[in-house]
């Protein structure tokens, strides 16, 4: 029985003496504290601005209605991220940035630009149209893209491919749409109070139907294009500077264009919105859905292709690459661990699956020449994380591999079954014939 890793763990202290101490502004606590303070301040300011425009009752009504699609959208993006789930802190940051910082930048910049154009041209109607079709897409998509850029730069280890970009961008846009929906729904409720409208014929009901029922995916759809660009950049090497710059820039410009088309649909006539929605938005949404699902299946194939090398070296059991490359087998393994060892065992198996997936992707990047200089150190860290959790994970994954293994069809024998007179199965006498050497009871 193997009780130690196939090769020794790295020494506890690095040679060459103690590392140089980081400056105070480089310490993680300082940077995290500054980021949290920035988001909290942005949240307070945006809260005051939205409440000022909608009133207290309008704000509460808008909040109650705008929160409805948020759990569904976050769950959908989290489902896409199940192959190699990223840390929750990245998702919390993305949502908070979209709901607070990006929304605040959009409200301030859009209002300032629209007022400046209206004053310069003396055409308030034209300024509103220009603001919604040109200025708003540029400002809003740039503000949301900032969150993707920050995760790409400072959480590079968690940003390894297209799905990571899709998830970060989608959650950021979900937060932005949440705040924007509060503003629109709260304003609609205030309008209904002034006009006395209520029920299905009210402005609030129409706004809810358009923004929450028909198009809850609109903002995530725009920003996901930017996320795909950053995901493509994450697949390039440090030397491929053009590939690291052009895809994010192209994705951002495409997001701005689609956003401008969506906002401009209201100026295309009575049925302009429905035409753009049916002829453009729905097909694009379907295409992007297919792309991310295909990318997820491709990542599972990468797991099945890269992990057998570690099974050969003794780090994994022979059945683990198959189980880790199947979402159904992973789910069965977690359920088995929960039945046998409780929630702690299930969490250990889930962490084992995540580390094994990261290991497979790291090896894949290494084979393609896209791994960084810390490849060996990172590989050793992931292997040791797997080794520490093997006690709970290996039995569960072995069980999952047996349960989910594909059935191999067996052709029926060409002779009759029991009691027939066809040829014997193992060279013995035919079924039903007398055997003088057989033992009698």
Steps between C-alpha positions, in 0.01 A plus 500: 500500500638839398503744789718778358504695176676341201769764530596709803333826579696823457697624800328734737745787466629630171878524467676829486375660819181683589309671217499875471207645700220652293429870521191602693292573188590157359360308795182303421313639800562857388387433143193302608410766754527776239289303255229427757495866605465609136211262435326593826530871425371445146209299639400775741517766230302297247243418767450869572476590130248228417288577805502870410367426150243236597394593853494260792193304388618484143841381615349221709267389218785508249726308737240228556438453127860539381632230731284228343726403204827536693508152664414332170770683306768445765405131523526467121849649492602294801378188316726587206789529745448155655785337303764717670307714750667825585504645851186671625692817579550562127126473439418722797746761377360484147139539613587781742701681232215479252230601749697780668810632322396440137145624561628815668744574217225443243245727670746785550662477155175452309327788675796736452547413132130523415464839670811631326372392158157646569656833599739507205241407237187649660323176408401302811321230300797439275730502803294229669505285186875545457556432867309171499636365169863617509611633837329247727637188321855638505490612862313202644695229318831667591397521866399133509812392309713656774396220739604234247831678447571518874435128550709424191794700633495432873336155522677354200522154653119481508462633143610223266255485210186610322257368762673702772456815291135417432423442868676813630348719229153351542491543877629858467226581251242333723595737782484799265159399364376453858570864589374628166176305537442652843529844342271426205236312699503753783459787252214314328329451835528873572346577160209266573438674831473835324269373225299262717566200274518150646483137398605363163449837326750677730847617403646286778348183354623586149851576628505178702392296197762650268798507737439208735295251297613552140857621531661417836801372303555824300781656706669164567485427127679825414776466757554128436644603162766695688557202729553270202767739374683493834461121511665472159782722627545271800574212261797683349858513625679803643694540174184515288427863581273554202279207602487634853379844389286461190240243626401704811486820294301330226261345752445838665428672168261223404321532836463873444359441152243244610403721794455798266280294267286389794457852634435637154222251429252734666569760227429258213125536509213339681624145453871574497554349841328174411686473169841548662404268784381213277737537206819585685502470877346153527732345234806661658393374840455148359839513327679612814321234705617233257854640512532491877344152527736373229794660682395327821491161327840573350641570845367165622675329210820678600466360852458146367799543268751656741443321831599143394865611513465562874321169545798329336734682739299382801335824601153390389321169476434356157126573508529862615568668161173361364302599809652848513422552131127439548269744674261217584778296660612802701149551633471131589835517683391798710170332585680179600741695721212688664321172584813345644673793669263796511541848359868523588579197286290637213687832517830313499397309187385822332835663578680192367307525174580871466872451567518206259334709228744786559784249477372370165470851358846591630654197330310580180639854498845364570486264202393790277775727631260738674596423860676764703838472672331371816370188326700254712415673828131520414492137387658387827250707702202347319634146532549540871148640539372186331716278718367653821139432393545155349350321803149630440520557126639175361230263630230740385651540152551123466135447588394770252713345226334162551148646510540724195718275286345445155338161457662274242238311298547123486366311200262214573625145440391348166374187671208439729513589863465286807357156426578517127724276296743746346879497538632518860630832633827377656579183310278283725210282400200655327224641719260225604738214405618235744851551639643189669768707680254745649445488875152383601312620809 
